[in-house]
Amino acid sequence: MKKKTAVFLKKNKWLKALPNTLTVCNSLCGFAAILNTLQAYKETKDPMTVFIISSCMILFAMIFDTLDGFAARIFNAASLKGIQMDSLADMVTFGVAPAVLVAVMAHLYSATKFGFYAAWILCAIYLAAAAHRLAQYNVITMVEKKSSQKFYGLPTPGGAAAICSLVFLFGIYRPEHGLIKILPWYAGVLGILLVSNIRYQHMGKWLGTIKKHKKRQAVLVLLLVCFILNPPITAAIVINGYVLLGLVAFLITFNRKKEILPQSKIETFR
């Protein structure tokens, strides 16, 4: 089987370029989302529609982000160039695009009591954290070559998905502008989580083990049913639940360790 695959790849060398092509598609989605978000300043009737489209573009880019790594493994096309391209694309799509999306929404809807500049700073925190995390990921991948079932810190696509799922939810149900004020602050919190030491489940590997776990199969079926019944609410709950679950698990684990440590060692953490 391996020999046949090797022969097939030799005859179709163009397949080696497929992973990087998918990565470029990822970055183009992010670029399109940024340009589309800026169109909200021209939309006098309903700028929220523009934000919904931008959030969908960012979420759609996650398909390309998943497929490029899958294609690299299938076609044995993994390379240092591909790793760099993937992180640069993620920076555009899952770093810059969500930050611009929240900043423009904050500007148009006066989303903070301290003015637009406070929202800008919070979005800048998210952007800087995304850059730091992606650079750190490159170092770990290329130098330390570690692989685990869990991430340390919230994955960058997860942070972007958390923002976009709420934007989509707010756009569909049109709540009062008071709820939109949460977004800049939430973006700042997500930025902190991106560079934290909190462990998050690797969802790709979690999905890869579903065949062996009946409980996970049941959970996935339940989520699919809920998503069919109400996509916006289900997506928002699942994605943001993933974010909060990691934080809650970290706090519980930290408190348990603190209870076990002697009083003398507890003092050193203060």
N, C-alpha and C positions, 0 to 999 in steps of 0.2 A: 504493500500500500504506500509506504513512504517513498519507494523508488518511483512509482507511478506519479506520485505528487511532484517529486523533484523533476521528472521529465516534463510534466505538464507546465511547471513554472519556467523551465528553460525555454519551452516553445512559446510561452506567453509572458515575456519579460515585462510587458506593460502593466501587469498586475502588481508589480513591485511599487509602482507609482500610486496605486489606489489609496493606501493609507494616508499619504501626505495630501492627496486630492481631497479626501474626506475632511482632513484637518483644515484645509483652506476653506471648504464649505462651512465649517464651524465658524471660522473668523468672519466670513462674509455675512453670516446670519447676525453676528454681533455688530458688524459695521452697519448693516441695514437697520438694525434696531436703534442704533444711535441716531442715524439720519432721520428715521421715522419719528423718534421721540421729539426731535427739534421742530418737527412740523406742528407740534401742539401749540406753538406760539402763533401760528397762522390760523389755527382752528378757533373760530369765535363762538361756534354753537356748542360743540360737545368735544372738548379735548380728551375726555376720559376714553373715548373710542380709540384715539391714537395710542394711549398708554396700554390699552388691552392688546392691540396689535403688536406693540413692541415687546410686551411680556411674552406673548405667544412665540415671537421670533427667537427670543432667548431660550425658551423652553424647548423649541424645536431643534435648536442647535445642539442640545444634549444628545439627540439621536446620532448626529455626526461624531460627537465626542466619544460616544460609546463604540460606534462602528469602526473608527480609525484604529483603535487599539486591537479590536477583534480582527480586523483585516491584516494588521501587522503580524499578529501571531499566526493566522491561517496561512499567509503567503510568505512567512519567514522574512519579513521586510522591516523588522525593527532596526532602528539606527539612532545614533546620537542626534543626527539632524532631525529625525522624527520626534524625538523627545523634546528638543528645543522648540520646534514648530508647534507641538501640541500645547506647551505651556504658554507660548506667545498668543496662540489662538484663544486659549482659555482666559488670558489676561484681558483681551479685547471683549470677548463675549460674556464672561462671567465676572469680570472685574470692572471694566470701564462702563459697559452698557447698563448694568443694573444701577451703578452709581449715578450715571447721567439721568436715568429714568426717575429715580427717587428725587434727585436734585431739581429737575424740571417740574415734577409734580409739586414739590414743596414750594417752589417759586410761584406757580400759578394758583395754588390753593392756600398760600400763606400758612404752611404746615407747622411752624413752630412759633412759640411766644417770643422768642429772641430774634426773630427775623430770618431772612433767607440765609444769612451767613452762618448761623448755627447749623442749619441743615446741610450747608456746603461742607462744614467741618466734619460733621458726622459721616457724610458720604465719602469724604477724603480719608477718614479713618478706615472705612471699608475697603476703599481702593488700595491704600497703602498695605493693608493686611493681606489682601489678595495677592499683591505683588510679592510680598515677603513669603507667603505660603508657597506660591508656585516656584519661586527661586529655591526654597528649601527642598521642595519635592524633587527638583532637578538634581540637586546635590545628593540626596539620598538615593535616587535612582541610578545615577552614574557612578558615584563613588562608593557608597555603602552597600548598594544593591540589595536592599531589604525588601521583603514581601511579607505581608501580614493579612490576617482576616479583618483587621481593624486599622483605621487611620488615627493618627494623633492630631487632633484639631479637626474642625469641621471642613469637609472637602469644599473647594471653591464652587463647583457646580451646585452643591447643596445649599450654599449661601445664596447664590443667584436664584435658585428655584424657590427658596423661602420668600424672597422679595417678590418675585414674579407671580407666585401663587396668590399672594395677598393683593397685589395690584389687579390681577384678573378677577379675584373675588369681589373687591371693592367696585370694579368697573361693571360687573354684572348686576350687583344688588344695590349699587349707588347709595351707600350709607352717608351719614352726615360727614362733613369735612373734619369733624373731631377725630374720627377713626383714622383718617389719612395722616393726621399729625403723628401717629405712632410710627409710620414708616421710616423717617430719618433716624429716629432713636433706635429702632429695631436694626437698621442697617449698621449703626455704630456698634451695637451689641454683637451682631453677626461678625463684624470685623474682628472683635476681640476673640470670639470663638474660633475664627479661622487660624489664629496664631497661638491658641491655647494648647495645653497638653491633655485635653479631654479626649477620650477615646470614642471614636464613632465607627459603627459597623460598616464594612465595605459591602455596599449593596450589590455590586456586581458578583462578588464571590458568594454572598448570601443567596442570591437567585440561582447561582450555579449549583447549590447544594439542595435545592428544593426536592429533587427526585428521591433523595434519601430521607427526607423528613416529612412525615404526613401532617404534622402540626403546621409547618410552614406552607404546605400546599393548601391547607384549610384557610389559613390567614390570607394567602394570595387570592383564593377564590372569593372570599368575603370582601376583600378590597376591590376586586374587579366588579362585583355586583354593586357595591356602593358607588363606584365610579360611574357605572352605567346609569344609575338612578339619579345621581347628582354630581357631575364632574367637578365643578368649581369648589364646592364645599369639601368633597372627599380629598381632592388634591391638596387643598390648603391645610386640612387636618393632618393628613399623612406626612406631608413634607415638613411642616412646622412641628409636628409631633416628633419626627425624627430628630430635629434640631434640639428640642426641649428635653427629649428623653436622654440624650447623651449628657446634657448638663445636669439633669436630676440624678442620673446614675453616678456621675462624678462626685456630686455633693454627698450622696449617701456613702459612697466608698471612702471619701475623705473623712467624714465624721466617724466611721468605723475605725479607720486607722488612727485617728486622733484619740479615740477611747482606749485603744490598745497600748499606745505609747505611754511611757512613764512621764510623770509631770515634768521632770527635768528636760526631757526632749521636746515636750510640747512648748516650753518656753522659748526654745530656739527658733520656732516657726513664727514667733510674734515680732 
